[in-house]
Amino acid sequence: MKLYAGNLPWSVTDTDVQNLFNDIGPVQSAQVIIDRDSGRSRGFGFVQMEQSDATHSCVSPGLARRIRVLYAAATT
């Protein structure tokens, strides 16, 4: 299942997001989308998880902000 993770801090990395979602269930991959001009996070990313019972919203004390989690739309 692919999830969209939004409202991420600009300083977040792929590893940070993967570690956050590992608390929910096994993560296959995590990718933070990087701005090509500035080289920093655009504030969102995608997480591929093995389980389908993830929550839609979670709070991470490590990142100290609320993260929005949705099912990612399938691309054609």
PLY file of the C-alpha trace (Angstrom):
ply
format ascii 1.0
element vertex 76
property float x
property float y
property float z
element edge 75
property int vertex1
property int vertex2
end_header
0.00 0.00 0.00
1.38 3.40 -0.96
0.75 6.31 1.41
1.16 10.05 0.94
2.79 11.80 3.92
2.35 15.58 3.96
3.18 18.49 6.25
6.70 17.17 6.76
9.45 19.50 8.00
11.87 20.70 5.34
14.72 19.08 7.25
13.23 15.55 7.12
15.03 12.76 5.25
13.92 9.45 3.74
15.35 7.66 6.78
13.41 9.90 9.19
10.13 9.08 7.43
10.93 5.38 7.28
11.72 5.30 11.01
8.48 7.15 11.80
6.31 4.72 9.84
8.15 1.66 11.17
6.25 2.32 14.41
3.01 1.64 12.49
4.17 -1.38 10.49
6.85 -2.75 8.17
7.98 -0.20 5.58
9.14 -1.30 2.12
10.34 2.15 1.05
10.11 5.83 1.96
10.85 8.77 -0.31
10.79 12.46 0.56
10.29 14.64 -2.50
13.21 17.07 -2.89
13.02 20.50 -4.53
15.44 20.52 -7.46
16.34 24.21 -7.01
16.85 24.41 -3.25
17.84 20.79 -2.59
15.58 20.56 0.48
12.39 18.67 1.17
9.20 19.96 -0.44
7.31 18.96 2.71
5.79 15.72 1.47
6.73 12.22 0.44
5.52 8.68 -0.16
5.75 5.54 1.95
5.25 2.01 0.67
4.05 -0.24 3.49
3.54 -3.99 3.71
0.38 -3.75 5.80
-2.92 -2.13 4.84
-4.03 -1.12 8.34
-2.10 2.17 8.72
-3.64 5.20 10.35
-4.67 8.30 8.41
-3.08 10.70 10.85
-0.33 10.32 13.41
1.70 12.53 15.69
5.46 12.14 15.85
7.17 13.45 18.97
10.51 13.19 17.13
9.44 15.58 14.38
7.26 17.68 16.74
4.46 18.35 14.26
1.30 16.72 13.01
1.71 14.72 9.81
-1.07 14.17 7.28
-1.26 10.61 5.92
-3.50 9.59 3.01
-3.71 6.72 0.56
-1.72 7.74 -2.51
-3.68 7.96 -5.76
-2.73 5.40 -8.37
-0.96 6.85 -11.38
-1.70 5.66 -14.88
0 1
1 2
2 3
3 4
4 5
5 6
6 7
7 8
8 9
9 10
10 11
11 12
12 13
13 14
14 15
15 16
16 17
17 18
18 19
19 20
20 21
21 22
22 23
23 24
24 25
25 26
26 27
27 28
28 29
29 30
30 31
31 32
32 33
33 34
34 35
35 36
36 37
37 38
38 39
39 40
40 41
41 42
42 43
43 44
44 45
45 46
46 47
47 48
48 49
49 50
50 51
51 52
52 53
53 54
54 55
55 56
56 57
57 58
58 59
59 60
60 61
61 62
62 63
63 64
64 65
65 66
66 67
67 68
68 69
69 70
70 71
71 72
72 73
73 74
74 75
